[in-house]
Amino acid sequence: MNDLNGKEDTSEPMAVIKIKDNANHVNELPDNPMIAWFDRLSNNGNLGTLLRSCDAFGINKLIITGYAVDI
């Protein structure tokens, strides 16, 4: 964990996982996908608004990074 984040006192949880081979369909995207990427969302209401907006605009994938609200 120290090698990955460079902090002296680590506090954020992390997991390293392997996606099953039969689960590859989850990552299928069109040839020219629309992807929305947000970092450190801190409010459940904001996440809900982003999910609805991404759906309305036809976003193919929503990526949330950093320590954020739980989906």
N, CA, C and O atoms as a Tripos MOL2 file, in Angstrom:
@<TRIPOS>MOLECULE
protein
  284   283    71     0     0
PROTEIN
NO_CHARGES

@<TRIPOS>ATOM
      1 N           0.8230   -1.1810    0.0000 N.3       1 MET1
      2 CA          0.0000    0.0000    0.0000 C.3       1 MET1
      3 C           0.8720    1.2510    0.0000 C.2       1 MET1
      4 O           0.5740    2.2120   -0.7100 O.2       1 MET1
      5 N           1.9240    1.2500    0.7730 N.am      2 ASN2
      6 CA          2.8190    2.4120    0.8030 C.3       2 ASN2
      7 C           3.4410    2.6820   -0.5530 C.2       2 ASN2
      8 O           3.5960    3.8390   -0.9450 O.2       2 ASN2
      9 N           3.8000    1.6290   -1.2740 N.am      3 ASP3
     10 CA          4.4020    1.8090   -2.5910 C.3       3 ASP3
     11 C           3.4090    2.3900   -3.5920 C.2       3 ASP3
     12 O           3.8070    3.0800   -4.5300 O.2       3 ASP3
     13 N           2.1310    2.1180   -3.4000 N.am      4 LEU4
     14 CA          1.1240    2.5700   -4.3500 C.3       4 LEU4
     15 C           0.6780    4.0060   -4.1330 C.2       4 LEU4
     16 O           0.3930    4.7050   -5.1050 O.2       4 LEU4
     17 N           0.6100    4.4670   -2.8980 N.am      5 ASN5
     18 CA          0.0640    5.8070   -2.6970 C.3       5 ASN5
     19 C           1.0680    6.8240   -2.1660 C.2       5 ASN5
     20 O           0.7550    8.0140   -2.1510 O.2       5 ASN5
     21 N           2.2320    6.4240   -1.7380 N.am      6 GLY6
     22 CA          3.2620    7.3540   -1.3060 C.3       6 GLY6
     23 C           2.9810    8.0470    0.0190 C.2       6 GLY6
     24 O           3.6760    9.0020    0.3640 O.2       6 GLY6
     25 N           1.9820    7.5940    0.7700 N.am      7 LYS7
     26 CA          1.6620    8.2140    2.0550 C.3       7 LYS7
     27 C           2.3520    7.4540    3.1770 C.2       7 LYS7
     28 O           2.6260    6.2590    3.0680 O.2       7 LYS7
     29 N           2.6220    8.1660    4.2440 N.am      8 GLU8
     30 CA          3.1990    7.5170    5.4180 C.3       8 GLU8
     31 C           2.1300    6.7610    6.2040 C.2       8 GLU8
     32 O           2.3640    5.6560    6.6930 O.2       8 GLU8
     33 N           0.9610    7.3730    6.3130 N.am      9 ASP9
     34 CA         -0.1250    6.7910    7.0980 C.3       9 ASP9
     35 C          -1.2970    6.5010    6.1540 C.2       9 ASP9
     36 O          -2.0870    7.3950    5.8520 O.2       9 ASP9
     37 N          -1.4040    5.2860    5.7030 N.am     10 THR10
     38 CA         -2.4510    4.9420    4.7360 C.3      10 THR10
     39 C          -3.7850    4.7640    5.4440 C.2      10 THR10
     40 O          -3.8550    4.1720    6.5210 O.2      10 THR10
     41 N          -4.8490    5.2860    4.8260 N.am     11 SER11
     42 CA         -6.1570    5.1770    5.4410 C.3      11 SER11
     43 C          -7.2420    4.7190    4.4670 C.2      11 SER11
     44 O          -8.3140    4.2930    4.8970 O.2      11 SER11
     45 N          -6.9830    4.7990    3.1860 N.am     12 GLU12
     46 CA         -8.0030    4.4390    2.2200 C.3      12 GLU12
     47 C          -7.9410    2.9510    1.9060 C.2      12 GLU12
     48 O          -6.8610    2.4110    1.6670 O.2      12 GLU12
     49 N          -9.1060    2.2770    1.9040 N.am     13 PRO13
     50 CA         -9.1250    0.8440    1.5850 C.3      13 PRO13
     51 C          -8.8360    0.6150    0.1080 C.2      13 PRO13
     52 O          -9.1130    1.4740   -0.7290 O.2      13 PRO13
     53 N          -8.2810   -0.5430   -0.2040 N.am     14 MET14
     54 CA         -7.9740   -0.8760   -1.5790 C.3      14 MET14
     55 C          -8.1040   -2.3740   -1.7530 C.2      14 MET14
     56 O          -7.8640   -3.1480   -0.8260 O.2      14 MET14
     57 N          -8.4890   -2.7710   -2.9540 N.am     15 ALA15
     58 CA         -8.5740   -4.1870   -3.2750 C.3      15 ALA15
     59 C          -7.9860   -4.4100   -4.6540 C.2      15 ALA15
     60 O          -8.1710   -3.5910   -5.5550 O.2      15 ALA15
     61 N          -7.2850   -5.5040   -4.8200 N.am     16 VAL16
     62 CA         -6.7990   -5.9240   -6.1220 C.3      16 VAL16
     63 C          -7.6080   -7.1460   -6.4940 C.2      16 VAL16
     64 O          -7.5790   -8.1540   -5.7870 O.2      16 VAL16
     65 N          -8.3300   -7.0670   -7.5990 N.am     17 ILE17
     66 CA         -9.2180   -8.1570   -7.9770 C.3      17 ILE17
     67 C          -8.9400   -8.5990   -9.4080 C.2      17 ILE17
     68 O          -8.3500   -7.8640  -10.2000 O.2      17 ILE17
     69 N          -9.3680   -9.7880   -9.7150 N.am     18 LYS18
     70 CA         -9.2680  -10.3020  -11.0690 C.3      18 LYS18
     71 C         -10.6940  -10.5220  -11.5770 C.2      18 LYS18
     72 O         -11.5130  -11.1570  -10.9120 O.2      18 LYS18
     73 N         -10.9730   -9.9890  -12.7570 N.am     19 ILE19
     74 CA        -12.2910  -10.1700  -13.3420 C.3      19 ILE19
     75 C         -12.3330  -11.5290  -14.0190 C.2      19 ILE19
     76 O         -11.4130  -11.9000  -14.7490 O.2      19 ILE19
     77 N         -13.4040  -12.2650  -13.7710 N.am     20 LYS20
     78 CA        -13.5500  -13.5720  -14.3850 C.3      20 LYS20
     79 C         -13.5850  -13.4410  -15.9070 C.2      20 LYS20
     80 O         -14.0750  -12.4480  -16.4440 O.2      20 LYS20
     81 N         -13.0580  -14.4560  -16.5920 N.am     21 ASP21
     82 CA        -13.0310  -14.4260  -18.0490 C.3      21 ASP21
     83 C         -14.4190  -14.3150  -18.6520 C.2      21 ASP21
     84 O         -14.5870  -13.6800  -19.6930 O.2      21 ASP21
     85 N         -15.4150  -14.9160  -18.0220 N.am     22 ASN22
     86 CA        -16.7600  -14.8730  -18.5740 C.3      22 ASN22
     87 C         -17.4750  -13.5640  -18.2580 C.2      22 ASN22
     88 O         -18.6270  -13.3880  -18.6540 O.2      22 ASN22
     89 N         -16.8230  -12.6460  -17.5590 N.am     23 ALA23
     90 CA        -17.4300  -11.3620  -17.2270 C.3      23 ALA23
     91 C         -16.9420  -10.2420  -18.1470 C.2      23 ALA23
     92 O         -17.1850   -9.0680  -17.8680 O.2      23 ALA23
     93 N         -16.2620  -10.5860  -19.2310 N.am     24 ASN24
     94 CA        -15.7270   -9.5640  -20.1270 C.3      24 ASN24
     95 C         -16.8120   -8.7410  -20.7930 C.2      24 ASN24
     96 O         -16.5560   -7.6080  -21.2000 O.2      24 ASN24
     97 N         -18.0060   -9.2740  -20.9150 N.am     25 HIS25
     98 CA        -19.0810   -8.5150  -21.5440 C.3      25 HIS25
     99 C         -19.4100   -7.2340  -20.7850 C.2      25 HIS25
    100 O         -20.0020   -6.3150  -21.3510 O.2      25 HIS25
    101 N         -19.0380   -7.1650  -19.5260 N.am     26 VAL26
    102 CA        -19.3230   -5.9830  -18.7110 C.3      26 VAL26
    103 C         -18.5740   -4.7710  -19.2620 C.2      26 VAL26
    104 O         -19.0640   -3.6470  -19.1500 O.2      26 VAL26
    105 N         -17.4150   -4.9730  -19.8440 N.am     27 ASN27
    106 CA        -16.5850   -3.8730  -20.3240 C.3      27 ASN27
    107 C         -16.7410   -3.5980  -21.8120 C.2      27 ASN27
    108 O         -15.9720   -2.8190  -22.3750 O.2      27 ASN27
    109 N         -17.7130   -4.2180  -22.4550 N.am     28 GLU28
    110 CA        -17.8930   -3.9720  -23.8770 C.3      28 GLU28
    111 C         -18.3830   -2.5480  -24.0940 C.2      28 GLU28
    112 O         -19.3240   -2.0940  -23.4420 O.2      28 GLU28
    113 N         -17.7360   -1.8530  -25.0150 N.am     29 LEU29
    114 CA        -18.1000   -0.4830  -25.3480 C.3      29 LEU29
    115 C         -18.2090   -0.3530  -26.8630 C.2      29 LEU29
    116 O         -17.5990   -1.1320  -27.5960 O.2      29 LEU29
    117 N         -18.9780    0.6230  -27.3400 N.am     30 PRO30
    118 CA        -19.0330    0.8530  -28.7860 C.3      30 PRO30
    119 C         -17.6920    1.3690  -29.2980 C.2      30 PRO30
    120 O         -16.8000    1.6690  -28.5040 O.2      30 PRO30
    121 N         -17.5450    1.4750  -30.6100 N.am     31 ASP31
    122 CA        -16.2800    1.9100  -31.2050 C.3      31 ASP31
    123 C         -15.8710    3.3130  -30.7650 C.2      31 ASP31
    124 O         -14.6810    3.5900  -30.6120 O.2      31 ASP31
    125 N         -16.8320    4.1900  -30.5620 N.am     32 ASN32
    126 CA        -16.5330    5.5620  -30.1580 C.3      32 ASN32
    127 C         -17.3340    5.8910  -28.8990 C.2      32 ASN32
    128 O         -18.3250    6.6180  -28.9710 O.2      32 ASN32
    129 N         -16.9080    5.3580  -27.7360 N.am     33 PRO33
    130 CA        -17.7250    5.4880  -26.5170 C.3      33 PRO33
    131 C         -17.6710    6.8900  -25.9230 C.2      33 PRO33
    132 O         -16.7150    7.6380  -26.1250 O.2      33 PRO33
    133 N         -18.7130    7.2150  -25.1960 N.am     34 MET34
    134 CA        -18.7320    8.4330  -24.3810 C.3      34 MET34
    135 C         -18.5350    7.9920  -22.9420 C.2      34 MET34
    136 O         -19.3290    7.2170  -22.4090 O.2      34 MET34
    137 N         -17.4660    8.4880  -22.3090 N.am     35 ILE35
    138 CA        -17.1210    8.0890  -20.9450 C.3      35 ILE35
    139 C         -17.0660    9.3400  -20.0730 C.2      35 ILE35
    140 O         -16.4430   10.3340  -20.4460 O.2      35 ILE35
    141 N         -17.7120    9.2910  -18.9250 N.am     36 ALA36
    142 CA        -17.6480   10.3790  -17.9510 C.3      36 ALA36
    143 C         -16.7710    9.9190  -16.7940 C.2      36 ALA36
    144 O         -16.9190    8.8020  -16.2980 O.2      36 ALA36
    145 N         -15.8680   10.7770  -16.3720 N.am     37 TRP37
    146 CA        -14.9270   10.4370  -15.3160 C.3      37 TRP37
    147 C         -14.9850   11.5270  -14.2360 C.2      37 TRP37
    148 O         -14.7700   12.7050  -14.5200 O.2      37 TRP37
    149 N         -15.2740   11.1210  -13.0100 N.am     38 PHE38
    150 CA        -15.3490   12.0660  -11.9060 C.3      38 PHE38
    151 C         -14.4620   11.5820  -10.7730 C.2      38 PHE38
    152 O         -14.3320   10.3800  -10.5390 O.2      38 PHE38
    153 N         -13.8580   12.5240  -10.0770 N.am     39 ASP39
    154 CA        -12.9340   12.2010   -8.9980 C.3      39 ASP39
    155 C         -13.4530   12.7540   -7.6800 C.2      39 ASP39
    156 O         -13.8270   13.9240   -7.5940 O.2      39 ASP39
    157 N         -13.4740   11.9180   -6.6670 N.am     40 ARG40
    158 CA        -13.7790   12.2820   -5.2800 C.3      40 ARG40
    159 C         -15.1580   12.9200   -5.0940 C.2      40 ARG40
    160 O         -15.2700   13.9950   -4.5040 O.2      40 ARG40
    161 N         -16.1950   12.2670   -5.5920 N.am     41 LEU41
    162 CA        -17.5520   12.7370   -5.3240 C.3      41 LEU41
    163 C         -17.8250   12.6120   -3.8330 C.2      41 LEU41
    164 O         -17.5750   11.5610   -3.2430 O.2      41 LEU41
    165 N         -18.3290   13.6610   -3.2270 N.am     42 SER42
    166 CA        -18.4770   13.6260   -1.7710 C.3      42 SER42
    167 C         -19.9270   13.7310   -1.3080 C.2      42 SER42
    168 O         -20.1780   13.8370   -0.1070 O.2      42 SER42
    169 N         -20.8780   13.7040   -2.2280 N.am     43 ASN43
    170 CA        -22.2660   13.8820   -1.8370 C.3      43 ASN43
    171 C         -23.1440   12.8850   -2.5850 C.2      43 ASN43
    172 O         -23.0690   12.7820   -3.8100 O.2      43 ASN43
    173 N         -23.9810   12.1490   -1.8430 N.am     44 ASN44
    174 CA        -24.8670   11.1710   -2.4790 C.3      44 ASN44
    175 C         -25.8040   11.8120   -3.4910 C.2      44 ASN44
    176 O         -26.0840   11.2200   -4.5330 O.2      44 ASN44
    177 N         -26.2890   13.0010   -3.2030 N.am     45 GLY45
    178 CA        -27.1720   13.7030   -4.1260 C.3      45 GLY45
    179 C         -26.4730   14.0240   -5.4330 C.2      45 GLY45
    180 O         -27.0650   13.9020   -6.5050 O.2      45 GLY45
    181 N         -25.2120   14.4340   -5.3480 N.am     46 ASN46
    182 CA        -24.4490   14.7200   -6.5690 C.3      46 ASN46
    183 C         -24.2640   13.4630   -7.4090 C.2      46 ASN46
    184 O         -24.3510   13.5180   -8.6360 O.2      46 ASN46
    185 N         -24.0120   12.3420   -6.7640 N.am     47 LEU47
    186 CA        -23.8440   11.0860   -7.4940 C.3      47 LEU47
    187 C         -25.1420   10.7050   -8.2010 C.2      47 LEU47
    188 O         -25.1240   10.2910   -9.3600 O.2      47 LEU47
    189 N         -26.2510   10.8440   -7.5100 N.am     48 GLY48
    190 CA        -27.5340   10.5330   -8.1330 C.3      48 GLY48
    191 C         -27.7990   11.4130   -9.3450 C.2      48 GLY48
    192 O         -28.2790   10.9380  -10.3740 O.2      48 GLY48
    193 N         -27.4860   12.6910   -9.2190 N.am     49 THR49
    194 CA        -27.6660   13.6150  -10.3360 C.3      49 THR49
    195 C         -26.7650   13.2280  -11.5060 C.2      49 THR49
    196 O         -27.1930   13.2670  -12.6600 O.2      49 THR49
    197 N         -25.5260   12.8570  -11.2140 N.am     50 LEU50
    198 CA        -24.6040   12.4460  -12.2820 C.3      50 LEU50
    199 C         -25.0830   11.1780  -12.9680 C.2      50 LEU50
    200 O         -25.0080   11.0730  -14.1920 O.2      50 LEU50
    201 N         -25.5730   10.2130  -12.1980 N.am     51 LEU51
    202 CA        -26.0710    8.9730  -12.7980 C.3      51 LEU51
    203 C         -27.2450    9.2510  -13.7340 C.2      51 LEU51
    204 O         -27.2980    8.7220  -14.8450 O.2      51 LEU51
    205 N         -28.1710   10.0720  -13.2870 N.am     52 ARG52
    206 CA        -29.3280   10.3990  -14.1350 C.3      52 ARG52
    207 C         -28.9010   11.1950  -15.3620 C.2      52 ARG52
    208 O         -29.4060   10.9600  -16.4590 O.2      52 ARG52
    209 N         -27.9780   12.1290  -15.1850 N.am     53 SER53
    210 CA        -27.5050   12.9280  -16.3130 C.3      53 SER53
    211 C         -26.7580   12.0730  -17.3300 C.2      53 SER53
    212 O         -26.9500   12.2270  -18.5360 O.2      53 SER53
    213 N         -25.9050   11.1700  -16.8440 N.am     54 CYS54
    214 CA        -25.1730   10.2770  -17.7540 C.3      54 CYS54
    215 C         -26.1460    9.4110  -18.5450 C.2      54 CYS54
    216 O         -25.9520    9.1900  -19.7400 O.2      54 CYS54
    217 N         -27.1800    8.9280  -17.8900 N.am     55 ASP55
    218 CA        -28.1940    8.1270  -18.5750 C.3      55 ASP55
    219 C         -28.9070    8.9670  -19.6280 C.2      55 ASP55
    220 O         -29.1200    8.5030  -20.7490 O.2      55 ASP55
    221 N         -29.2750   10.1860  -19.2840 N.am     56 ALA56
    222 CA        -29.9970   11.0580  -20.2090 C.3      56 ALA56
    223 C         -29.1560   11.4270  -21.4270 C.2      56 ALA56
    224 O         -29.6850   11.5500  -22.5310 O.2      56 ALA56
    225 N         -27.8520   11.6050  -21.2330 N.am     57 PHE57
    226 CA        -26.9750   11.9940  -22.3360 C.3      57 PHE57
    227 C         -26.3830   10.8040  -23.0810 C.2      57 PHE57
    228 O         -25.6000   10.9880  -24.0130 O.2      57 PHE57
    229 N         -26.7420    9.6000  -22.6890 N.am     58 GLY58
    230 CA        -26.2630    8.4160  -23.3950 C.3      58 GLY58
    231 C         -24.8120    8.0720  -23.1320 C.2      58 GLY58
    232 O         -24.1400    7.5090  -23.9960 O.2      58 GLY58
    233 N         -24.3220    8.4040  -21.9480 N.am     59 ILE59
    234 CA        -22.9440    8.0670  -21.5750 C.3      59 ILE59
    235 C         -22.8430    6.5460  -21.4600 C.2      59 ILE59
    236 O         -23.6880    5.9050  -20.8350 O.2      59 ILE59
    237 N         -21.8010    5.9750  -22.0680 N.am     60 ASN60
    238 CA        -21.6250    4.5210  -22.0680 C.3      60 ASN60
    239 C         -20.9940    3.9810  -20.7980 C.2      60 ASN60
    240 O         -21.2470    2.8370  -20.4190 O.2      60 ASN60
    241 N         -20.1730    4.7890  -20.1330 N.am     61 LYS61
    242 CA        -19.4960    4.3110  -18.9260 C.3      61 LYS61
    243 C         -19.2470    5.4950  -18.0090 C.2      61 LYS61
    244 O         -18.8420    6.5690  -18.4550 O.2      61 LYS61
    245 N         -19.4950    5.2850  -16.7190 N.am     62 LEU62
    246 CA        -19.2160    6.2840  -15.6960 C.3      62 LEU62
    247 C         -18.1090    5.7300  -14.8140 C.2      62 LEU62
    248 O         -18.2270    4.6300  -14.2760 O.2      62 LEU62
    249 N         -17.0370    6.4910  -14.6690 N.am     63 ILE63
    250 CA        -15.9100    6.0740  -13.8500 C.3      63 ILE63
    251 C         -15.7990    7.0520  -12.6840 C.2      63 ILE63
    252 O         -15.7750    8.2660  -12.8830 O.2      63 ILE63
    253 N         -15.7320    6.5170  -11.4700 N.am     64 ILE64
    254 CA        -15.5620    7.3400  -10.2790 C.3      64 ILE64
    255 C         -14.2730    6.9120   -9.6000 C.2      64 ILE64
    256 O         -14.0920    5.7360   -9.2850 O.2      64 ILE64
    257 N         -13.3790    7.8650   -9.3730 N.am     65 THR65
    258 CA        -12.0870    7.5480   -8.7680 C.3      65 THR65
    259 C         -11.9140    8.3180   -7.4580 C.2      65 THR65
    260 O         -12.6770    9.2310   -7.1430 O.2      65 THR65
    261 N         -10.9060    7.9260   -6.7200 N.am     66 GLY66
    262 CA        -10.6020    8.5900   -5.4600 C.3      66 GLY66
    263 C         -11.5420    8.1270   -4.3570 C.2      66 GLY66
    264 O         -12.4340    7.3100   -4.5850 O.2      66 GLY66
    265 N         -11.3350    8.6480   -3.1870 N.am     67 TYR67
    266 CA        -12.1940    8.3280   -2.0440 C.3      67 TYR67
    267 C         -13.4990    9.0620   -2.2570 C.2      67 TYR67
    268 O         -13.5310   10.2920   -2.2180 O.2      67 TYR67
    269 N         -14.5780    8.3270   -2.4820 N.am     68 ALA68
    270 CA        -15.8430    8.9440   -2.8610 C.3      68 ALA68
    271 C         -17.0120    8.2540   -2.1800 C.2      68 ALA68
    272 O         -16.8390    7.2840   -1.4420 O.2      68 ALA68
    273 N         -18.2160    8.7770   -2.4430 N.am     69 VAL69
    274 CA        -19.4200    8.1570   -1.9120 C.3      69 VAL69
    275 C         -19.5430    6.7450   -2.4840 C.2      69 VAL69
    276 O         -19.0100    6.4460   -3.5520 O.2      69 VAL69
    277 N         -20.2430    5.8990   -1.7650 N.am     70 ASP70
    278 CA        -20.4210    4.5130   -2.1870 C.3      70 ASP70
    279 C         -21.6390    4.4100   -3.0960 C.2      70 ASP70
    280 O         -22.7200    4.8800   -2.7420 O.2      70 ASP70
    281 N         -21.4700    3.8010   -4.2580 N.am     71 ILE71
    282 CA        -22.5840    3.6380   -5.1880 C.3      71 ILE71
    283 C         -23.6310    2.7600   -4.5750 C.2      71 ILE71
    284 O         -24.6580    2.4950   -5.2000 O.2      71 ILE71
@<TRIPOS>BOND
     1     1     2 1
     2     2     3 1
     3     3     4 2
     4     3     5 am
     5     5     6 1
     6     6     7 1
     7     7     8 2
     8     7     9 am
     9     9    10 1
    10    10    11 1
    11    11    12 2
    12    11    13 am
    13    13    14 1
    14    14    15 1
    15    15    16 2
    16    15    17 am
    17    17    18 1
    18    18    19 1
    19    19    20 2
    20    19    21 am
    21    21    22 1
    22    22    23 1
    23    23    24 2
    24    23    25 am
    25    25    26 1
    26    26    27 1
    27    27    28 2
    28    27    29 am
    29    29    30 1
    30    30    31 1
    31    31    32 2
    32    31    33 am
    33    33    34 1
    34    34    35 1
    35    35    36 2
    36    35    37 am
    37    37    38 1
    38    38    39 1
    39    39    40 2
    40    39    41 am
    41    41    42 1
    42    42    43 1
    43    43    44 2
    44    43    45 am
    45    45    46 1
    46    46    47 1
    47    47    48 2
    48    47    49 am
    49    49    50 1
    50    50    51 1
    51    51    52 2
    52    51    53 am
    53    53    54 1
    54    54    55 1
    55    55    56 2
    56    55    57 am
    57    57    58 1
    58    58    59 1
    59    59    60 2
    60    59    61 am
    61    61    62 1
    62    62    63 1
    63    63    64 2
    64    63    65 am
    65    65    66 1
    66    66    67 1
    67    67    68 2
    68    67    69 am
    69    69    70 1
    70    70    71 1
    71    71    72 2
    72    71    73 am
    73    73    74 1
    74    74    75 1
    75    75    76 2
    76    75    77 am
    77    77    78 1
    78    78    79 1
    79    79    80 2
    80    79    81 am
    81    81    82 1
    82    82    83 1
    83    83    84 2
    84    83    85 am
    85    85    86 1
    86    86    87 1
    87    87    88 2
    88    87    89 am
    89    89    90 1
    90    90    91 1
    91    91    92 2
    92    91    93 am
    93    93    94 1
    94    94    95 1
    95    95    96 2
    96    95    97 am
    97    97    98 1
    98    98    99 1
    99    99   100 2
   100    99   101 am
   101   101   102 1
   102   102   103 1
   103   103   104 2
   104   103   105 am
   105   105   106 1
   106   106   107 1
   107   107   108 2
   108   107   109 am
   109   109   110 1
   110   110   111 1
   111   111   112 2
   112   111   113 am
   113   113   114 1
   114   114   115 1
   115   115   116 2
   116   115   117 am
   117   117   118 1
   118   118   119 1
   119   119   120 2
   120   119   121 am
   121   121   122 1
   122   122   123 1
   123   123   124 2
   124   123   125 am
   125   125   126 1
   126   126   127 1
   127   127   128 2
   128   127   129 am
   129   129   130 1
   130   130   131 1
   131   131   132 2
   132   131   133 am
   133   133   134 1
   134   134   135 1
   135   135   136 2
   136   135   137 am
   137   137   138 1
   138   138   139 1
   139   139   140 2
   140   139   141 am
   141   141   142 1
   142   142   143 1
   143   143   144 2
   144   143   145 am
   145   145   146 1
   146   146   147 1
   147   147   148 2
   148   147   149 am
   149   149   150 1
   150   150   151 1
   151   151   152 2
   152   151   153 am
   153   153   154 1
   154   154   155 1
   155   155   156 2
   156   155   157 am
   157   157   158 1
   158   158   159 1
   159   159   160 2
   160   159   161 am
   161   161   162 1
   162   162   163 1
   163   163   164 2
   164   163   165 am
   165   165   166 1
   166   166   167 1
   167   167   168 2
   168   167   169 am
   169   169   170 1
   170   170   171 1
   171   171   172 2
   172   171   173 am
   173   173   174 1
   174   174   175 1
   175   175   176 2
   176   175   177 am
   177   177   178 1
   178   178   179 1
   179   179   180 2
   180   179   181 am
   181   181   182 1
   182   182   183 1
   183   183   184 2
   184   183   185 am
   185   185   186 1
   186   186   187 1
   187   187   188 2
   188   187   189 am
   189   189   190 1
   190   190   191 1
   191   191   192 2
   192   191   193 am
   193   193   194 1
   194   194   195 1
   195   195   196 2
   196   195   197 am
   197   197   198 1
   198   198   199 1
   199   199   200 2
   200   199   201 am
   201   201   202 1
   202   202   203 1
   203   203   204 2
   204   203   205 am
   205   205   206 1
   206   206   207 1
   207   207   208 2
   208   207   209 am
   209   209   210 1
   210   210   211 1
   211   211   212 2
   212   211   213 am
   213   213   214 1
   214   214   215 1
   215   215   216 2
   216   215   217 am
   217   217   218 1
   218   218   219 1
   219   219   220 2
   220   219   221 am
   221   221   222 1
   222   222   223 1
   223   223   224 2
   224   223   225 am
   225   225   226 1
   226   226   227 1
   227   227   228 2
   228   227   229 am
   229   229   230 1
   230   230   231 1
   231   231   232 2
   232   231   233 am
   233   233   234 1
   234   234   235 1
   235   235   236 2
   236   235   237 am
   237   237   238 1
   238   238   239 1
   239   239   240 2
   240   239   241 am
   241   241   242 1
   242   242   243 1
   243   243   244 2
   244   243   245 am
   245   245   246 1
   246   246   247 1
   247   247   248 2
   248   247   249 am
   249   249   250 1
   250   250   251 1
   251   251   252 2
   252   251   253 am
   253   253   254 1
   254   254   255 1
   255   255   256 2
   256   255   257 am
   257   257   258 1
   258   258   259 1
   259   259   260 2
   260   259   261 am
   261   261   262 1
   262   262   263 1
   263   263   264 2
   264   263   265 am
   265   265   266 1
   266   266   267 1
   267   267   268 2
   268   267   269 am
   269   269   270 1
   270   270   271 1
   271   271   272 2
   272   271   273 am
   273   273   274 1
   274   274   275 1
   275   275   276 2
   276   275   277 am
   277   277   278 1
   278   278   279 1
   279   279   280 2
   280   279   281 am
   281   281   282 1
   282   282   283 1
   283   283   284 2
@<TRIPOS>SUBSTRUCTURE
     1 MET1         2 RESIDUE 1 A MET
     2 ASN2         6 RESIDUE 1 A ASN
     3 ASP3        10 RESIDUE 1 A ASP
     4 LEU4        14 RESIDUE 1 A LEU
     5 ASN5        18 RESIDUE 1 A ASN
     6 GLY6        22 RESIDUE 1 A GLY
     7 LYS7        26 RESIDUE 1 A LYS
     8 GLU8        30 RESIDUE 1 A GLU
     9 ASP9        34 RESIDUE 1 A ASP
    10 THR10       38 RESIDUE 1 A THR
    11 SER11       42 RESIDUE 1 A SER
    12 GLU12       46 RESIDUE 1 A GLU
    13 PRO13       50 RESIDUE 1 A PRO
    14 MET14       54 RESIDUE 1 A MET
    15 ALA15       58 RESIDUE 1 A ALA
    16 VAL16       62 RESIDUE 1 A VAL
    17 ILE17       66 RESIDUE 1 A ILE
    18 LYS18       70 RESIDUE 1 A LYS
    19 ILE19       74 RESIDUE 1 A ILE
    20 LYS20       78 RESIDUE 1 A LYS
    21 ASP21       82 RESIDUE 1 A ASP
    22 ASN22       86 RESIDUE 1 A ASN
    23 ALA23       90 RESIDUE 1 A ALA
    24 ASN24       94 RESIDUE 1 A ASN
    25 HIS25       98 RESIDUE 1 A HIS
    26 VAL26      102 RESIDUE 1 A VAL
    27 ASN27      106 RESIDUE 1 A ASN
    28 GLU28      110 RESIDUE 1 A GLU
    29 LEU29      114 RESIDUE 1 A LEU
    30 PRO30      118 RESIDUE 1 A PRO
    31 ASP31      122 RESIDUE 1 A ASP
    32 ASN32      126 RESIDUE 1 A ASN
    33 PRO33      130 RESIDUE 1 A PRO
    34 MET34      134 RESIDUE 1 A MET
    35 ILE35      138 RESIDUE 1 A ILE
    36 ALA36      142 RESIDUE 1 A ALA
    37 TRP37      146 RESIDUE 1 A TRP
    38 PHE38      150 RESIDUE 1 A PHE
    39 ASP39      154 RESIDUE 1 A ASP
    40 ARG40      158 RESIDUE 1 A ARG
    41 LEU41      162 RESIDUE 1 A LEU
    42 SER42      166 RESIDUE 1 A SER
    43 ASN43      170 RESIDUE 1 A ASN
    44 ASN44      174 RESIDUE 1 A ASN
    45 GLY45      178 RESIDUE 1 A GLY
    46 ASN46      182 RESIDUE 1 A ASN
    47 LEU47      186 RESIDUE 1 A LEU
    48 GLY48      190 RESIDUE 1 A GLY
    49 THR49      194 RESIDUE 1 A THR
    50 LEU50      198 RESIDUE 1 A LEU
    51 LEU51      202 RESIDUE 1 A LEU
    52 ARG52      206 RESIDUE 1 A ARG
    53 SER53      210 RESIDUE 1 A SER
    54 CYS54      214 RESIDUE 1 A CYS
    55 ASP55      218 RESIDUE 1 A ASP
    56 ALA56      222 RESIDUE 1 A ALA
    57 PHE57      226 RESIDUE 1 A PHE
    58 GLY58      230 RESIDUE 1 A GLY
    59 ILE59      234 RESIDUE 1 A ILE
    60 ASN60      238 RESIDUE 1 A ASN
    61 LYS61      242 RESIDUE 1 A LYS
    62 LEU62      246 RESIDUE 1 A LEU
    63 ILE63      250 RESIDUE 1 A ILE
    64 ILE64      254 RESIDUE 1 A ILE
    65 THR65      258 RESIDUE 1 A THR
    66 GLY66      262 RESIDUE 1 A GLY
    67 TYR67      266 RESIDUE 1 A TYR
    68 ALA68      270 RESIDUE 1 A ALA
    69 VAL69      274 RESIDUE 1 A VAL
    70 ASP70      278 RESIDUE 1 A ASP
    71 ILE71      282 RESIDUE 1 A ILE
